[in-house]
Amino acid sequence: MTKVFTIASGKGGTGKTMTTANLGTALALLGKRTIILDADIGMANLGLVLGLEKSKITLHEVLAGKADISQAIYELPTGLKVVPSGISLQGFQNADPDRLQFVMSKLVTGAEYILIDAPAGISKDGVIPLAIADEVLLVVNPELSSLADAVKIKVLTEMVGGAVGGIILNRASAEKTMLTSQKIGQIMGVEVIEVVPEDASVRRAAAFKTPVVVMYPDSPASKAFKRLAARIAGAKVSETTDSKKETFIDRLARSIFGGV
C-alpha cells in the first residue's frame, strides 16, 4: 500500500524543498519505490534543486489538462522519481490545483512512498496537499516565527481532516539541540521525529543540483535524512549506514551526479 506524506511548513525558507528532495532520495537508496511531487505550482523549486528546471512537461501541463501524469515523471540515477512543477507564470495561470486529487489517484499505483512538497504558508493551493496525505510532516526551524507559523499549519491540517505525523526540526544548531527539540514538541503537541543539523554541505550540494545524501553521504545532515528515511520505511539503521563504508548504489549515484 502506498504511503503519502506531505512535507509542509508555515513559512518559506525553512528547508522544506531540500527536505523533500533528500528524504525522497534516501528512501529510493533504500530500494523503496518513491515519487516526490512539487505541489507548489506558483513558486516551484523542487525541479530546480534537482536539475529538472528545463523539463518540457511538468505538473503545470498535467493540471492544465494538456498532458498525462506519466509524461511528467522523471527518474533520477538514484531511482527516485520526480514530478516537478514548471517555473513559468503562464503555466501557473493555466494550472487547476483542484485536479491534484485526480493526479494523486493515478500516482499511487506506482509507488510505495509519495512525498508532496507543499506550498509554504496558508493558501488555497496548499490546502489540498494537507488534506490528501496520510501524514503531514512539518519542517520547522528552531526560531519563534517558524514555530508560530507551523502551529497555524497544524491547526489547518486538522481542520481539513488531515493528520500531522511529526516535526522535522531543520537547521538546528549543535548547542542545546535536545532542549530545543523537547520544547518544540511540547508546544506543538507533536513528536519531533528527526533533528537535521545546520550543515554547510547542504548548500554545497545544492550548488551542484545534487541531494546532499548523494554528494556528501557522511555529512551530519545526510545522516539525519537517512535516519528519517529508515524510520519511515521501518528499516534498521546500522553504524555502517553512517560510516565510511558506502554501498555500490551510493558510489554509482555519486559518480553519475558528478559528486565528489
Salt bridges, closest charged atoms under 4 A:
GLU53 OE2 - LYS209 NZ 2.58
ASP68 OD1 - LYS106 NZ 2.50
GLU112 OE2 - ARG33 NE 3.85
ASP117 OD1 - LYS16 NZ 2.71
GLU135 OE2 - LYS3 NZ 3.39
GLU143 OE2 - LYS11 NZ 3.30
ASP149 OD1 - LYS152 NZ 3.66
GLU158 OE2 - LYS154 NZ 3.04
GLU191 OE2 - ARG231 NH2 3.18
GLU194 OE2 - ARG227 NH2 2.90
GLU198 OE2 - ARG203 NH1 3.11
GLU246 OE2 - ARG254 NE 2.94
